[in-house]
Amino acid sequence: MRPASRQWLRPSVRPLRGEQTSVDTSTSPPVLVTGTTGRHGSTGAHVAARLRSEGRQVRVLARRHSERTKQLQAMGAEVVTGDLHRRETITHALDGVRLAYFTYPIDAGVVSAAANYAAAVQESGAEVRTVVLSMGPAHPAHLSDRGKDQWLAEEILRWAGLDVLVLRVAAAFHENLHVLHGPSVRERRVIRNCFGDARVSWINGKDAGELAVSALLHPERFDGPVCYPPGADEASHADIAAMITDATGRPVRFEDIDRTGWRQDLLDLAATDPTGVINADMADHISAVGWSIRDRGPTRPADREEVRRLIGHEPVSLGEFIARSRDAFLDGGTAAETDGAGGTQDVQDSTATMQASRTGSQNTSAGVGAAGR
């Protein structure tokens, strides 16, 4: 077995604007990106689009062709069909790759996926530096079984001697609000869950993707091989109910319930969820996370300045997200038509959003100083 290395410290790829490099990105090896058809946060699609905007060659591993992969192909990405549970397809996708992005949905199977990926990298014989987008609950003693599975999957990658940088993002995605609470806000004007009055750390799904892009292109910004990027904002769900009230002009309240009650609410929602994001695994996981944060608090407090330093621009605030997607909380709205909900429009918007964010951060840098699945 190859010894675990700290190659992630070696800046071997193209830095962001203002930094110098000798890498010719037009002829550099492709970056392998998984999770591009994910429906929660859309981090994989955002990573692929952003890498293309930086001039990187991108190879997408997808189980099937879709509107999302067509959008990525139009941006110049190479799409190969394969599955993280079929080692031989991963081996094929890794041909010529030296840099990869690994992510997996909140669902059973991440341990098997990691084992297959590790075996494929070993079989390739190449030194592939891998950035793993993980979560704060990845811990062997966490209340969530999916958190335990994620931790074990990461251990497998490290035991295999792979060169990994694991980003255990210590924040909930803004997009959770649409997926988990949009229907109840629209129908009954209520947010129900088991977080209690705990203040939760929050990050936008695209900014989580930006953390991964930064880790791929600028590993020296991160303390690794395992690190805990924070969220950009903190707010309780009662605070969020008040923010939605202000944005929509309709009163929304927060109702505190126990873990079992929220899990059942989520299972009921899964039965009618057209996006397929909510399932039994998600219901078990997020209700366990809520109960844990209620009892112990977040893994790490929010730190907006740290997120800005890591991604190189101003992160999206929770208030901005709610204001921009207010229609998702009104009668007739759906999560699928809002920002960051996983549609093909997210792929088209990624480069434009990034360019606007950079412009904004440059305009404000004199006042605030230059530069969280």
Secondary structure, DSSP 8 states (H G I E B T S, - for coil): ------GGGS--S---TT------TTTS--EEE--TT-SSS-HHHHHHHHHHHTT--EEEEESS--HHHHHHHHTT-EEEE--TT-HHHHHHHTTT--EEEE---SSTTHHHHHHHHHHHHHHHTS--EEEEEEETT-STT-S-HHHHHHHHHHHHHHHTT-EEEEEEEBSEETTHIIIIIHHHHHHHSEEEES-TT--EEEE-HHHHHHHHHHHHH-GGGS--SEE--B-SEEE-HHHHHHHHHHHHSS--EEEE--HHHHHHHHHHHHTT-TTS---HHHHHHHHHHHHHHHHH--SS---HHHHHHHHSS----HHHHHHHTGGGGSTT--GGGSTTSS-HHHHHHHHHHHHHHHHHHHHHHHHH-----
